[in-house]
Amino acid sequence: MQFVKKTFKFPRILFFFIPLLILISIFIINVPAPNYPITEINFIGSASFPTGYTFKKTPMGGFSGITYDTKKQLFYTISDDRSEKAAARFYTLKIDLSNGTLTNEKVVPVGVTTLLNESRQTFPRGTIDSEGIALTKKETVYISSEGDNLKQITPFLKEFSLSSGQVLRTLPIPNKFLPDKSRQQGIRNNLAFESLTITPNNKSLFTATENALIQDGPEAKPKISSPCRILQYNLLTQQPEKEFLYQTEAVAPILNIFSRLSPQFSSGLTDLAALDNQSHFISLERTFTGFGFSIALFQISLEGADDIHNIDSLLAVDINKIKPTKKELLLDLRKLDVALDNIEGLTLGPKLPDGQLSLILVSDNNFNRLQRTQILAFKLKMEPPLIRLFRRFVPNFNR
């Protein structure tokens, strides 16, 4: 009899845990796969257009940013033509990743939209340097312009109609970013708002300077990084909210002699792609030595980073006491068996046949006959939901 009682104690324990296990199982099944952290990235192909390729009587090139429309399964890519070769514009592309790879014939331009200013006119020549583009859920896109310091043309962040290209509103830019006549503060020429991204819930917009503000520190040079600022906007109030320190990588030329022979060294943060609503992104850093390109992707997180919006000059404080954006190298594209061009833009794309997320990169060919418009595709592998859930309870769990 004692044996029988002991035997029936086991099912009682089961009856206690079964409902709990069912609830956890239901929760896990309904938890969408997180987009962070990315555990693996794989190259799945490329496509290119030669400089001189035209579409609807416009030279198609200068792709500095790209964004993806999930509903329409279309991509919008901004040209950085300063209304010199044709009116400022963005293109609509179809990129077919249905079989999990990318080749030339799978990229097709299907539309071009001319940008119109507040006077419902095309932007005059030289008044715009459009670099970033981000899609909203309202059939609009935000576009960033670097402006032109030398001509006292200020940068801007504007919202445009997706269908008509008409400007709808302009976001205010904090004064510290605006260049003054003495050139003692603000963005550096051609090193301003290259990047643009919007969180999936459409509550926040992020942009960043390509290099440091004049009053924040040096611009990037061989083996010298630059302290950029990431600028966060609240799209509900249309106001800037926070700023974060982002240190670019100190890149060394392949051969030191290159840095002495070429005065064209350029390096900086050129784009961001929001992975979720919890301040996780992919960042893109591009370096040109005058003898080739170095392109790197990073996973970054603003969690724990200090808000520096109240600091007008980083040179006036001890920058070592500021908690910067966390960075982790995702991929050094020099490891790919691909001749890299001037990669400047990136966006998350559609899901691939195996359910993993795609990532698309585009290049700015500078309308140079020696370059080309390049489109690269990657597959991102994310951490499984069960591991993600476990990490919530065991933060130090090592994946």
C-alpha positions as CSV (number, residue, x, y, z in Angstrom):
1,M,0.0,0.0,0.0
2,Q,2.9,2.4,0.8
3,F,4.3,1.6,-2.6
4,V,1.0,2.5,-4.3
5,K,0.8,5.9,-2.5
6,K,4.3,6.7,-3.6
7,T,3.5,5.8,-7.2
8,F,0.5,8.2,-7.3
9,K,2.5,11.2,-6.1
10,F,4.2,11.6,-9.4
11,P,1.1,12.4,-11.5
12,R,0.1,15.1,-8.9
13,I,3.4,16.9,-9.8
14,L,2.6,16.6,-13.4
15,F,-0.9,18.0,-12.9
16,F,0.8,21.1,-11.4
17,F,3.2,21.6,-14.2
18,I,1.1,20.7,-17.2
19,P,-1.0,23.9,-17.2
20,L,2.1,26.0,-16.8
21,L,3.9,24.2,-19.7
22,I,0.8,24.7,-21.9
23,L,0.7,28.4,-21.2
24,I,4.5,28.8,-21.9
25,S,4.1,26.8,-25.1
26,I,1.2,29.0,-26.3
27,F,3.3,32.1,-25.5
28,I,6.3,30.8,-27.4
29,I,4.3,29.9,-30.4
30,N,2.8,33.3,-30.6
31,V,6.0,35.2,-30.0
32,P,7.2,36.6,-33.4
33,A,10.8,35.7,-34.2
34,P,13.0,38.6,-32.9
35,N,15.2,40.6,-35.3
36,Y,17.9,40.9,-32.7
37,P,20.4,39.5,-32.1
38,I,21.5,38.4,-35.5
39,T,23.5,35.2,-35.2
40,E,24.6,34.7,-38.8
41,I,24.8,36.6,-42.1
42,N,25.2,35.0,-45.5
43,F,25.8,36.5,-48.9
44,I,23.1,35.4,-51.4
45,G,24.0,37.3,-54.6
46,S,24.4,40.7,-56.3
47,A,23.2,42.7,-59.2
48,S,24.5,45.8,-60.9
49,F,23.7,48.5,-63.4
50,P,26.4,50.3,-65.5
51,T,26.8,54.0,-65.1
52,G,24.9,55.6,-67.9
53,Y,21.9,53.3,-67.6
54,T,18.8,55.4,-68.0
55,F,15.2,55.0,-66.9
56,K,12.3,57.2,-68.0
57,K,14.8,59.7,-69.4
58,T,16.8,60.0,-66.1
59,P,20.3,58.7,-65.4
60,M,19.7,56.0,-62.8
61,G,22.5,56.1,-60.2
62,G,23.7,57.8,-57.0
63,F,21.8,55.3,-54.8
64,S,22.6,56.5,-51.3
65,G,19.7,55.0,-49.3
66,I,17.0,52.4,-49.7
67,T,13.8,51.4,-47.9
68,Y,11.4,48.4,-48.3
69,D,7.6,48.5,-48.7
70,T,6.3,45.2,-47.2
71,K,2.7,45.6,-48.4
72,K,3.6,46.4,-52.0
73,Q,6.8,44.3,-52.0
74,L,8.7,47.2,-53.6
75,F,11.9,49.0,-52.8
76,Y,12.4,52.8,-52.9
77,T,15.9,54.1,-53.4
78,I,17.0,57.7,-53.2
79,S,19.4,59.3,-55.7
80,D,21.8,61.8,-54.4
81,D,21.8,63.8,-57.7
82,R,21.6,67.4,-56.6
83,S,19.1,68.2,-59.4
84,E,22.1,68.5,-61.7
85,K,21.7,65.5,-64.1
86,A,17.9,65.4,-63.6
87,A,15.5,66.7,-60.9
88,A,16.0,65.3,-57.4
89,R,14.2,62.0,-57.3
90,F,13.7,58.4,-55.9
91,Y,13.3,55.2,-57.8
92,T,10.9,52.3,-57.3
93,L,12.5,48.8,-57.7
94,K,11.3,45.3,-57.8
95,I,13.9,42.9,-56.4
96,D,13.0,39.3,-56.7
97,L,14.3,37.1,-53.9
98,S,11.7,34.4,-54.3
99,N,14.3,31.6,-54.8
100,G,16.6,32.9,-52.1
101,T,19.3,34.4,-54.4
102,L,19.9,37.7,-56.3
103,T,21.1,38.0,-59.9
104,N,21.1,40.9,-62.4
105,E,17.8,40.0,-64.1
106,K,16.0,40.0,-60.7
107,V,16.3,43.8,-60.2
108,V,13.8,45.8,-62.3
109,P,13.1,49.6,-62.1
110,V,9.4,50.2,-62.2
111,G,9.0,53.9,-61.3
112,V,10.7,57.2,-60.7
113,T,9.2,60.0,-58.5
114,T,10.4,63.6,-58.7
115,L,10.7,65.5,-55.4
116,L,8.7,68.7,-55.1
117,N,9.5,71.5,-52.6
118,E,7.1,73.7,-50.6
119,S,6.4,75.7,-53.7
120,R,5.4,72.6,-55.6
121,Q,8.4,72.9,-57.8
122,T,11.3,70.7,-58.4
123,F,14.3,71.4,-56.2
124,P,16.6,74.0,-57.8
125,R,20.0,72.8,-58.9
126,G,22.4,72.4,-55.9
127,T,19.8,73.1,-53.2
128,I,19.5,69.4,-52.2
129,D,21.9,66.5,-51.4
130,S,19.4,63.7,-50.7
131,E,21.1,60.8,-48.9
132,G,18.7,58.8,-46.7
133,I,15.2,57.5,-47.2
134,A,12.7,55.7,-44.8
135,L,9.2,54.6,-45.4
136,T,6.3,55.3,-43.0
137,K,2.9,53.5,-42.7
138,K,1.1,56.6,-44.1
139,E,2.2,56.3,-47.8
140,T,5.0,58.7,-47.2
141,V,8.8,58.7,-47.0
142,Y,11.2,60.7,-45.0
143,I,14.3,61.9,-46.9
144,S,17.4,63.5,-45.4
145,S,19.6,66.0,-47.2
146,E,23.1,66.9,-46.2
147,G,22.8,70.5,-47.5
148,D,26.0,72.3,-48.6
149,N,28.1,74.1,-46.0
150,L,30.1,75.9,-48.6
151,K,27.0,77.5,-50.0
152,Q,25.3,78.0,-46.6
153,I,22.5,75.5,-47.6
154,T,21.3,73.8,-44.4
155,P,20.6,70.1,-44.1
156,F,17.0,68.9,-43.8
157,L,14.8,66.0,-42.8
158,K,11.5,66.2,-44.7
159,E,8.5,64.0,-45.3
160,F,7.3,63.5,-48.8
161,S,4.2,62.0,-50.4
162,L,5.0,58.5,-51.8
163,S,2.8,59.0,-54.8
164,S,3.3,62.6,-55.8
165,G,6.7,63.4,-54.3
166,Q,5.3,66.6,-52.7
167,V,7.0,67.7,-49.5
168,L,4.5,67.5,-46.6
169,R,6.5,68.6,-43.5
170,T,9.9,69.4,-42.2
171,L,11.4,68.2,-38.9
172,P,13.2,70.7,-36.8
173,I,17.0,70.2,-36.5
174,P,18.7,71.1,-33.2
175,N,20.9,74.2,-33.5
176,K,24.1,72.4,-32.6
177,F,23.9,70.5,-36.0
178,L,23.5,73.6,-38.1
179,P,26.7,75.1,-39.5
180,D,27.3,78.8,-38.6
181,K,29.1,81.4,-40.8
182,S,32.3,81.1,-38.7
183,R,32.4,77.3,-39.3
184,Q,33.0,76.7,-35.6
185,Q,30.0,74.4,-35.1
186,G,27.6,72.1,-36.9
187,I,28.0,69.4,-39.5
188,R,31.0,69.1,-41.8
189,N,30.5,69.5,-45.5
190,N,29.3,66.3,-47.1
191,L,29.6,64.4,-43.7
192,A,26.1,65.0,-42.3
193,F,22.7,63.2,-42.4
194,E,23.6,60.2,-44.6
195,S,21.5,57.7,-42.6
196,L,17.8,57.4,-42.0
197,T,15.5,54.7,-40.5
198,I,12.2,54.3,-38.8
199,T,11.3,51.8,-36.1
200,P,8.7,49.1,-37.0
201,N,6.0,50.8,-34.8
202,N,6.6,54.1,-36.6
203,K,7.0,55.9,-33.4
204,S,10.7,56.9,-33.8
205,L,12.9,58.1,-36.6
206,F,16.7,57.9,-36.4
207,T,19.4,59.7,-38.4
208,A,23.1,60.2,-37.7
209,T,26.0,62.3,-38.8
210,E,28.5,60.6,-41.0
211,N,31.3,62.1,-39.0
212,A,31.7,64.3,-35.9
213,L,30.2,67.8,-35.6
214,I,32.9,70.4,-35.9
215,Q,32.6,71.1,-32.1
216,D,32.6,67.4,-31.2
217,G,35.9,66.2,-32.5
218,P,38.0,65.2,-35.6
219,E,36.7,63.8,-38.8
220,A,37.8,60.3,-39.7
221,K,41.3,59.8,-41.0
222,P,43.5,56.8,-41.5
223,K,43.7,55.0,-38.1
224,I,41.6,57.7,-36.5
225,S,37.9,57.3,-35.6
226,S,35.2,60.0,-35.5
227,P,32.6,60.6,-32.7
228,C,29.3,60.8,-34.6
229,R,25.9,61.6,-33.1
230,I,22.8,59.5,-33.6
231,L,19.7,61.7,-33.5
232,Q,16.3,60.3,-32.4
233,Y,13.0,61.9,-33.2
234,N,9.6,61.2,-31.8
235,L,7.3,61.0,-34.8
236,L,4.2,61.5,-32.7
237,T,5.4,65.0,-31.6
238,Q,7.6,65.6,-34.7
239,Q,10.4,66.7,-32.3
240,P,14.0,65.6,-31.6
241,E,14.2,63.7,-28.3
242,K,17.6,62.1,-27.7
243,E,21.1,61.9,-29.1
244,F,23.7,59.2,-28.7
245,L,27.5,58.9,-29.2
246,Y,28.6,56.6,-32.0
247,Q,32.3,56.0,-32.6
248,T,33.3,55.0,-36.1
249,E,36.0,52.4,-36.6
250,A,39.6,53.6,-37.0
251,V,40.3,52.1,-40.4
252,A,43.8,51.5,-41.6
253,P,44.5,51.5,-45.4
254,I,45.6,48.2,-46.8
255,L,49.0,49.7,-47.4
256,N,50.3,52.7,-45.5
257,I,51.7,54.1,-48.7
258,F,48.1,54.4,-50.0
259,S,47.3,57.0,-47.4
260,R,50.2,59.1,-48.4
261,L,49.6,58.8,-52.1
262,S,45.8,59.5,-52.0
263,P,44.3,62.6,-50.4
264,Q,40.9,61.2,-50.9
265,F,40.6,59.1,-47.7
266,S,37.0,59.2,-46.5
267,S,35.3,57.1,-43.8
268,G,32.1,57.3,-41.8
269,L,28.7,56.1,-40.8
270,T,26.5,56.0,-43.9
271,D,23.3,54.3,-42.9
272,L,21.2,52.6,-40.2
273,A,18.4,50.0,-40.3
274,A,16.1,49.6,-37.3
275,L,15.8,45.9,-36.3
276,D,13.0,46.4,-33.7
277,N,11.4,48.9,-31.4
278,Q,14.0,48.4,-28.6
279,S,16.9,50.4,-30.0
280,H,18.7,47.7,-32.0
281,F,20.0,48.5,-35.4
282,I,22.4,47.4,-38.2
283,S,24.9,50.2,-39.0
284,L,26.9,50.5,-42.2
285,E,30.3,52.1,-42.3
286,R,32.0,52.9,-45.6
287,T,35.7,53.8,-46.1
288,F,37.3,55.0,-49.3
289,T,41.1,55.2,-49.4
290,G,41.4,56.4,-53.0
291,F,42.4,52.8,-53.9
292,G,39.3,50.9,-53.0
293,F,36.5,50.5,-50.6
294,S,36.2,49.0,-47.1
295,I,32.6,48.2,-46.1
296,A,31.6,46.9,-42.6
297,L,28.2,46.0,-41.0
298,F,27.7,46.2,-37.3
299,Q,24.9,45.2,-34.9
300,I,24.4,48.2,-32.6
301,S,22.3,48.8,-29.5
302,L,21.4,52.1,-27.7
303,E,20.5,50.2,-24.5
304,G,22.5,51.7,-21.7
305,A,24.0,54.5,-24.0
306,D,24.0,58.0,-22.5
307,D,21.7,60.6,-23.9
308,I,23.9,63.5,-24.9
309,H,21.3,65.9,-26.4
310,N,22.2,68.4,-23.6
311,I,25.9,68.5,-24.5
312,D,26.5,71.0,-27.2
313,S,30.2,70.2,-27.6
314,L,31.9,66.8,-26.9
315,L,35.2,68.6,-26.9
316,A,34.1,70.5,-23.8
317,V,33.6,67.3,-21.7
318,D,35.4,64.2,-21.0
319,I,34.2,61.9,-23.8
320,N,35.6,58.9,-22.0
321,K,32.9,59.2,-19.3
322,I,30.1,59.0,-21.9
323,K,28.6,55.6,-22.5
324,P,28.6,55.2,-26.3
325,T,26.4,53.1,-28.6
326,K,27.3,49.4,-28.2
327,K,28.8,47.9,-31.4
328,E,29.5,44.4,-32.6
329,L,31.0,43.6,-36.0
330,L,28.5,41.6,-38.1
331,L,30.4,41.4,-41.3
332,D,33.5,42.8,-43.0
333,L,32.5,42.8,-46.6
334,R,36.1,42.6,-47.7
335,K,35.9,38.9,-46.9
336,L,33.4,38.4,-49.7
337,D,34.6,37.3,-53.2
338,V,33.0,40.5,-54.6
339,A,34.6,43.7,-56.0
340,L,33.0,46.3,-53.8
341,D,31.7,49.6,-55.0
342,N,30.7,52.7,-52.9
343,I,28.1,51.0,-50.7
344,E,26.1,53.6,-48.8
345,G,22.5,52.4,-48.1
346,L,20.8,49.4,-46.5
347,T,17.4,48.1,-45.6
348,L,15.7,45.0,-44.3
349,G,13.9,43.2,-47.1
350,P,11.4,40.4,-47.5
351,K,11.5,37.1,-45.9
352,L,13.3,34.4,-47.9
353,P,11.8,31.0,-48.7
354,D,13.3,29.4,-45.5
355,G,11.6,32.1,-43.4
356,Q,14.8,34.1,-42.7
357,L,15.0,37.8,-43.2
358,S,16.9,39.4,-46.1
359,L,19.1,42.5,-46.1
360,I,19.7,44.7,-49.2
361,L,22.7,47.1,-49.7
362,V,23.0,49.6,-52.5
363,S,25.9,51.7,-53.8
364,D,26.3,55.3,-54.9
365,N,28.2,55.2,-58.3
366,N,28.8,59.0,-58.1
367,F,27.7,58.9,-61.8
368,N,31.3,57.9,-62.5
369,R,31.9,55.8,-65.6
370,L,34.6,53.9,-63.7
371,Q,32.0,52.8,-61.1
372,R,28.6,51.0,-61.2
373,T,25.4,50.8,-59.3
374,Q,25.7,47.7,-57.1
375,I,23.0,45.9,-55.2
376,L,24.1,43.2,-52.6
377,A,21.7,40.7,-50.9
378,F,22.2,38.8,-47.6
379,K,20.3,36.4,-45.5
380,L,20.1,37.1,-41.8
381,K,19.7,34.3,-39.2
382,M,18.1,35.4,-36.0
383,E,18.1,34.0,-32.5
384,P,15.3,31.4,-32.0
385,P,12.3,32.7,-29.9
386,L,12.8,30.0,-27.3
387,I,16.4,31.1,-26.7
388,R,15.3,34.7,-26.7
389,L,12.7,33.9,-24.0
390,F,15.2,32.0,-21.9
391,R,17.6,35.0,-22.1
392,R,14.9,37.2,-20.5
393,F,15.1,35.1,-17.3
394,V,18.8,34.3,-17.5
395,P,20.5,37.5,-18.8
396,N,24.0,36.1,-18.7
397,F,23.1,33.0,-20.7
398,N,25.8,32.5,-23.4
399,R,24.3,31.6,-26.8
